[in-house]
Amino acid sequence: MPRAYWLLFAGTLINKIGGFVIPLLALYLTGERHLSETAAGLVAASWGAGAFAAGLVGGILADRLGRRRTMLLSLLGGAVAMLALGLAREVALIVPCAFALGFVGEMYRPAVAAMVADVVPQAERQRAYAHLYWATNLGFALAPTLAGLAARFSYTLLFVIDSVTTAAFGVVVLVALPESRPTEPEPAPARAADARAAGLGAVFSDTTFMSLAALTFLFAVVMWQSGVALPLDMKAKGIDAATYGALISLNGVMIVLIQPPVARAVGRLDRTRVLVVASLAFGVGFGLHALVSTVAGYALAIALWTLGEIAFAPAAQALVADLAPASMRGRYQGVNGMAWGLASALGPAIGGAVLARLGGGWLWGGCAAVCALAAAGHALSGPGREREVARRRDPPADARVVVGDA
């Protein structure tokens, strides 16, 4: 992997290890700020709305301002927004600060994904996204524990450390990372000019890509059941909160321990088959929640859907990069991020409603059915999608000009 990629990898890891605030936001708001659960939910929703909008805006900025400038704006601006949220005392200030944090602080994601596509050869992108996914999950695995230790001294310390690590990623970008927007040779310039003129319309009218985004949305809706519906269902079956925490940590532990070797093995396989099998494994794992009630049973189910997650996420993101024209990589990644963001907003609400009204059997059976539908979608669209990837294949490395290479 090129040096620019490892700088992104290191910056992501630093940023995520210091991601203290979001995991403990609800506890901070209800405990330190004495807000009601309703008000805390409003703040969380405000952050989510900002993060959802950030995908689209961040993608546009990555293509128009550049990957590097967008990352700097997001990371340094996000560090300021983090401190502002920590200093806000009234709900009237906390809500807009949370929105600003979600919006500004998350705009860097499409730029990072686009830069990976810029600097990593096409054949290596799936492995590159897999390693970046690993770094993100390693940070998420460590952050809650470190945040809990810091919170014993001061909740304000959480915001300070989170702000510092976010800014540290920004400093890495500022000091060491060059711009990477490529310019394309013939016959690509005409297509790139058309893409710039069409703007987001070209993304939303790309049926090959939008079908992939829709299938990713289905996968992500099921994934979000692990955070709300799953602990509630476990509680109803006599599994306490501490045991749930230990069980769900299996997801992070498996990703950290086996993601790299799995990424190497999966990278050699046909991508359509990977997405089909990953979707089925994910669905079977979540479907098993309807049948199990013991710790061992839940561990087996979580391990199975974690394997599906490990295989699915990097392959899908690499496909997005392969489908996107170089001049629109930021926007394609931004719209892909919106699919995940929309699922994060709708998934918990849908799962909670189904669980409350119909019960766990219907919910987990529905998750299995949704994943089977996604697997069928990948099986049907995969061959045509790969032909489209081949048609849009990147020009040879010696034919590309990347800003900042000098």
N, C-alpha and C positions, 0 to 999 in steps of 0.2 A: 504494500500500500504506500502511496506517496506521503511525503512529510505533511502536507496540508491535511490529509485525512487523519493522521495521528494527532494533530493539533486539535481537530474537532473532537476526536475521541477523548482526549485528555480533558478538554474544556467541558464536555458533556458530563464526564465522570465527576469532576470537581463540583460542577453546578448541582448535580443530582444528590451527591453525598451531603451537600449543604441544604438540600430541599426540606427544611425543617417545618415551615409554616403550614403548608396545605394539609399534611397528614394530621396535624393537631389543631386545625383551625376551629373545628366545632367545639373542642374542649376549651380552647382559649376564649372563644366568644361567650360560651355559657358560664365558664368559670371565672376568668379574670375580668371580663367585661360585663358579666351578669345579664346577658341577653337571654331572652326566651328562646325556646327551640324554634319557634316560628321565625323570629328575627334572624337567628343563626342560619336557618334554611334560606332566608332571603339573601343574606350575604353570600352564602355558597352559590346560590343561583346567579347572583350578580357576577361572581368570579367566572362561573361557567359560561355565562353569556359573553363576557369579554374574551375568554379563550376561544369560543366558537367563532366570533368575528375575527379574531387574530389570524386564524388560518387563511382566510380569504385575503385580508389586507396584507398580511405578511408575504403571501405568495406574489401578489401584485408588486409590492415594493422590491422583493428579491429580483424580479425580472426588470424593473424599471430603474431602481436606484442601484442595484447590485446586491450580491449576497453579503458582502462584507459590511456595507453601510447599514443594511437592514439588521444584521446581527448586532452591530454596535448600538443602533438606536434601541433595539429591544432589550439587550442585556444591561446596558448602562441605565436606560430609562426604567427597566424593570427593577433594578436595584434601588432606585429612588422611590418608585411606587411601593416597594416592599417596606421601606422605612416609613413612608407616609401612612401605610395601613397600620403599622405598629404604633404610631403616635396618635392615630385617630381614637377618639373616646366616645363620640356620639354616633348613633346609628345613621344619622343623616350624613355623616362624614365617612363612616366605615363602609357603607354600601358603594358609593362612587369610588372610593379608594380600592375596594376589592375588584370592581369592574376594571379600573385602570391597570391593576396588577395582572388580571387575566388577559387583558387586551394587549398592553405594551409588553408585558413579560413573556408572552407566548408567541410573539410574532417572529421570533428567530427560527422556529422549527422548520417552516418551509424553506428558508434560506439554507439551513444546514443540510436538509435532504437534497436540495438542488445542487449545493456545492459538492456533495459526495458524488452525485451523478457527473458533475463537471470534471472532477479530478481522478476518479477511479475508472479504469477501463470497464467496458460493458460486461465482459465475462466475469469480472470480480465483484460486481455491484451487490449481488445477493449476499455474498460473504461479508462485504463491507457493512451493509445495513444490519446484518445479523450481529456483528461485533458491536455496532453502535447501540443496538437493542439490548445487548448484554450489559454494556456500560450503564445504560439508563436503569435497568433493573437492579444492578448491583448497588447503584446509588439509592434507589428506592428501598432496597432491603436494609441498608445501613442507616438511612436518614431517620426513620421513626425511633430507633433505639437511641441514637445520639441526641435526637430532639427531646426525648423523655429525660435524659440526663441533664441537658441544658435547662429544661423547664423547671427543674428543681431549684435552680438558682434564680432564674428570672424569665418570664415569658418574653420580655423585651429582648433578651439575649437571642431568642429564636430568630426574631426579625433581623437583628444585626448580623448574625452569622449567615443567614440565608442571603441577605443583601450583599455581604462581602463575597461569598462564593459566586453569586451571579455576576457581580462586577469583575471578579477574577477571570471568569470566562471571557468577559468583554475585553479585559486587558490582553489576554492571549490573542484575541482577534486583532486588536489594535496594534500590537507590537510585532506579531509574527506571521499573521495570516494574510496572504495577498488576495486580491479579487480574482474570481475564477470564471466570470461569465464568458462562454465561448462564442466565437463568431463562426458561422458555418460556410463551407465552400459550395460551389455549384454542385447539384441543382438546389441545394437547401436554402439559399438566400431568399428566393421568391416565396418559399413556404414560410420562412421566418418573418418576412415582411407582412405576409397575409395574416400570420398569427398575431403580430403586434397590432395590426389594424383592427382585427376582429376582437381582440381583448378576450374577456371571459366567455364571450359567445362561442369562440372556437373551442374552449374547453367543454362547455356544456353541450355543444352539438357533436362532440366526439363520442359517438355511441359505443365504440369499443372501450374507451376509457370509462365512460359513465356506467356501463354495465359492470365493470370491475368495481367501481366505487359503490354501486348498489349491493353487490355481493359482499363487499367488505363491511358495509353497514349492517347487514344481517348477522355476520360473524360478531361484530362489535356489540350489537344489542344483547346477544347471548353472553358475551364476556362480562358485561356489566352486571349480570345477575349475581356474580360472585361477591359483590360488595354490599348488597342490600338484601335481596331475597334469600341468598344462601344462609347467612347467619340467622335470619328470622326462622327459616325452615329447620335449621339445626336446633335452635332453641326449642321449637315445638316438639322435637324428638328427644329432648333431654340433654343436648350438648350445650355446655355452658360457654360463656364468652372466652374464657382463657383457653379452652380446648379448641374453639373455633380459631383463635389467633394462632395457635400452634399448627393447626391443620392448614390454614391458608398460607402460612409461611412456607409450607412445602412447595408452593408455586414458585416463590422467589428463590428458594434454595436450589430447586431443580434447574431453573433458568441459569443461575450463576454457575452451577457445577457442570451442566451438560450442554449448554447452548453452543460453545465453540466447536466441540467435536460433531454435534448434530448438524451445525451449519456447514461444516466441511463435507459431511456425508450427503446431506440434502442438496448441496450445490451441484452435485454431479448428476442429479436425477432430472427427469422431465418435469418442468415447472407445473404444468397442468395437473399431472398426477399428484405432485406434492400438495397442491391446493385442495384437490379432491379428497385425498386421504386425510389431510390435516383437518378439513371441515368435518369429515365423518368422525374422526377421533374426538374432536371437540364436542360434537353432538352426543356421541355415546357417553363420554365422560359426564356431561351435564345431565343426560338422561338417567344415568345411574343414580343420581341424587334422589330420584323417586323411589328407588328400590332399596337403598341402604339406610341404616339407622345407627350403625356402630362406627367407632373411630377408624377401625381398619377399613371399613367399607368406604367411608368418606375419603380416606387417604388414597385408596385405589382410584376413586372417581377423579379426584383432584390431579393425581399424577397423570391420568390418561388425558384430561383436557389440557393440562400443561404441555404435554408433548405436542398436541395439536397447535397450541399457541406458538410454541418455539418454531415449528415448521412454517406456519402460515404467515406471520407478520413480516419477516424479511423478504420472503418470496413475493408477497403482494406489493411491498414498497419498491422492490427492484422492478417489478412490472410497470408500476407507475412511471418510474424513471425512464424505462425503455420506450414507453409509449409517447412520452412528452417530447415535442420539438425542443431543441436546446434553448431557444429564446423564450420558452414558456414553462420551463421546468419548475420555477417557483410557483406559478399559478396551478399547475397540475398537482403538485405536492400540497398546495394550500387547500384545494378542493378535496383531495383525498383526506386531509386532516379534518375538514369539515364533516366528512362522513363519520369519522370516529367521534368528533365532538357532538354531532347530532345524536349518535347512539348513546353517548354518556348522559345526555339530557333526557332522552325518551326511555332508554333501557330500564333504569331503576323504577320509573313511574309505571311502565307497563308490567314489569315483573311484580311489583308490590300489589298492583291492582288484581292481577291474575291470582296471586297467592292468597290474597284476602278473600276473594269472591269464589274461586274455584278450587283452591287447594294446591298443594305441592305436586301432586300427580299430574295435573293439567299443565302446571308451569314447566316442569322438567321434561314432560313429554313434548310440550310445545317447543322447548329449546332444541330437543333432538330433531324434531320435524323441520325447524327453521334451518338448522345446520345441514340436514339432508337436502333441503331445497337449495342451499348455497352450493353444496357439493355437486348437485345436478347442474346448476348454472355454470359452474366452472368446467364440468365435463363437456357441456354442450358448446360453450363459448371459447373454450381453451384453444382448440386447433386454429380457429379463425383469428383469435387474438395473437397467437404466436406467429402466424403468417403476417399479421399487421406489424408486429415487432420486427420481423425480418425485413419488411419493406421500409420501415423507418430506421433501420439500423444506423448506428453512429458511423460517420466517416472514419477512415483510418486515422490513427493518432497523429501521424505526420501531416495530415491534411487539416487538422484543427488548430485554431489559434485561440489560446486561452489568455485572457487579460491577466497580467500579473506574473506570467511565466518567467519573464526576464528578471 
